């Protein structure tokens, strides 16, 4: 029986961060592309947000996506992503 269908993305204000930081914008895009292939039902229809972040004096890049109506919707999404083996953090 497979996983329940994922609701289509909305224009909600809540964002999630996927996986850990990477050292460049290109590496972040590669990570998004890999995750989109591995998690098509979760990431299909979602756009990547590649965020430049200062972390302990270094610049790193984080892979995020948005469109969640509220924290509950984002947490539900993250639960499914974590089951697939990828870290996911809600950013409200």
C-alpha positions, 0 to 999 in steps of 0.5 A: 500500500504506499505512503499517503499522498503528499498535499500539493505545496501551498504558499504558506510561510513556514520553511524546512531545512533539508540535510546538513550544510554544504560548502558551496552553492553548486554543492547545495544545488547538487544535494537538492537535485539528488534529494528531489530524485530520491524523494519525488513524492515529498519534493515534487512541485517544491522549489529549492531555496539555497541559503547562504549562512554564516556558521562559526565564521565560515560561509556554508550553504543550506538546502531549504524549501517552503510553502507550508501553511503552518508548523504542523504541516511542516512537521508532518513533511519532515516526519516523512523525509526523516523516514526516508533517511534525510534530516529535516528541520522546521524553520518558522 
